[in-house]
Amino acid sequence: MTRRRAKRAGKLFVKAILGGLAALLVLSMFAGCATKAPIADGKRIAVTRADELPRHSYAIDKTVLDLIRDDARFGKLVASVKADLEADHRAYDIRDATTLKDDYTTLRIIAMLDKDWDRALAYLAKVRELEDKPAIKLTAGLIPEAYIAARKADPALFEKTFRETLRRAIAALPYEEVDIRLKSVKGRMELFSENMLLGVVQESIEPAAQSGALSKELATSVIGIRYHIREILPIRAWIVEELGAAIAAHKVVKPDIWAARDVILDGRADLSPVRVAVWDTGSDPAVFPGRMFVNEKEVPDNGKDDDGNGFVDDVYGIAYTLKGDKTESILFEFVGDRDEVLKSKDDLKGFMDVTSAIDSPEADVIRRKMGALPKDEVKSFFENLGQYAIYAHGTHVAGIAAAGNPAIRIVVGRLTADHRMKPETPTLEDARKSAVEMRESVDYFRKAGVRVVNMSWGDSLRSVELALEQNNAGGTPEERKKLAREIFDISSKGLFEAMRDATDILFVTSAGNSNNDVAFDEFIPSSYDLPNLLTVGAVDQAGDETGFTSFGKEVDIYANGFEVDSFVPGGERMKMSGTSMSSPNVVNLAAKLLAVKPGLDVKSLREAILAGTDEREVSKGKVIRLMNPKKSFEHLGLSTDRPESAPAQEKKKQ
C-alpha cells in the first residue's frame, strides 16, 4: 500500500477497514477513457487484464454536483455511458467476472432510472449468474427486485408492496448462510445520507472534473450516487426496518473453528527466538514487551546512526515517511492530542459495529453523527477516521502475528499511508523513491535475520491511474494510462525484485478486500508468483469465505479475517476485519513452526503450512484451503501439546 507505494497504500489500508462503505458508494468500478478497438475478423477481442479494457471519457461542462442535480445533463451522461458499455460488450470478450458484474450493475441502475424494469431484472440475473460467493449470490438484487415489484404495482400501495416483497424474499433465504451479509447491508444503509454522498462527490470526484471530463470509473460512480440519492434514500428506513426485523428474529451464532486448531506456545521450553517483520504502518513497542526485536548496537533516541547501517535510532526497526524519506518514528504519527485519538478510536469502533449490526454505545453515536453530518464536514470526518485506522493498523496486525508465541521478536518496518480523500499526485520520481524504499527495507530485514515478513497491504495499476485523474495530471486519457503504467511498473519491479532475491525469507501478504481477481487487476504483491510468497484470503470464524476477500488462483490459503480481536496502540483491544487480519494469522503459524523447528528453510516452511490446510468447497467447483496450525505441526512431527501449569503438575503429584 502506497500512494506511490506509500500513498496508494494509504488508500488500501483504509479500504481494509472502510471497504464496505466504499463499495456502497459505487467507487470501485473499473476505470475508462478514450479509444475503441475494432472487432477483429468479426470476433470479440479478448480482455485478460484490467489494463486491456477500453478507456472512455465523458465531458463535464459544469461541476459534478450541478450534473447530479440537472436532469438534462445527467441524462446525456447516462446515455453516453450506456452506449459505451453496450458497445464494449459487443466488441470485447471480457474474461473477468468482477468487471462484468460491475458493468451489468451500472446497466441495471441505468435501466431502473429509465423505468425499463424488465431490462433491469435481466441485468440482475446476469450478475447473479456470475457470482460464486453463496451469500452474495443469494442476496444479490433483493432490494432492487422489491423496488421494481413495487413500481409495477399500484402507486398507492408502493410502500406496502415493497416491504412485503422484501420481507418474503428474506424469509425464503437460508438465513444461516446470509446472516453476515444482511447485517452488513443493514449497517451500511444506516450510514447513508445525502450530505455524506455529496461530500464524497465534492472531495473525491469534483477535483477530477476540473479537467472538463471524467473517466468511466468516476462517471459510473456519479450515476450510482445519484441513483442512491433519488431512489434508495427515500426508502432507506423501510429497508433498515425489514432487515432489522429479520436479524432480530434469527439469532445466528456461527461456530468458531479457529480455537480448536490453534497451537499455543506459552510455557514451552523448546523454543528458539524467531524474528518476524511486520511491514506495515508501524507498531507500538510498548504493547509487546519482551517480544520486540532490539538492535543492541543502537543507542536509543540519540539522533545518531550508531551502527552505521544508514538508519538513525533503529532500535526496533525502520520507518519511512509519506515522501519515502527515512524517519526515526516507527509508529505512524496521529495528528492530534490524546482526546482526539480516543474520539477517533470510538468513531472507528462505532463505524465497524454498525456495519456488523452490533449494538453498542459507539454504534449509536456514529449513526447520529453521520446522519447529521454536513456536506462540508465529510472530508474531515472520513480523513480523521482513516487516520486512526492507519495509526492502529500496524499494531493490530502485529498483535495477531504475535499471539500465543513468546518466542517471536517483532521487527518493525514502517511505510506511511495517506488517509486523505484526494491523494497526492503520483510521479515517476516518487516511484523511483518507492523502489529504493522497497529494496532498502527488504535488505534491512535480511541483515536483521528476519525469517518471515507480513505485508497486509497492496497496490494496483488502477489506483495509480485514478490518483492521476483526481489530480488532473498525466495529460490526455491515453497519456495518463501510459504514465500510470510507467509509475506502477517502477514500483512493482522494485518490490518484486527485492522479494525475489530474499530467498531466505517467507513473505506473507493479504489478498485484498475488493472482491476481485488479483491477477486481472494486477494487485501487488498478492498477484506475484514467487516460491517464497504466500497470498492469504479471508474467511470468517466458521471458515466461510467473506464477501470482501479478493480471490484468484494466486490466493494460496485462507485464514480468519472477520472481526479478529487484537491490540491497538496504547494496549487496548479492538476487533477488525479484512485480509489485513487474515495474513498475520498465517504469519503467526509460520513463526510458531520456526520457534519449535528453527532449521526449516523457506520451501519446507511454506510446504508445511500448505500441507496442513483443510480443503473446503465454498461454491460449486470452487475449493479453498483453510489454515490448520495443528495439522501443520503434525505434518512436521511436532508436538502441539501445551505444558501443564505448575499448580496442575503439583496437584497431579499429590
Disulfide bonds with the S-S distance in Angstrom:
none
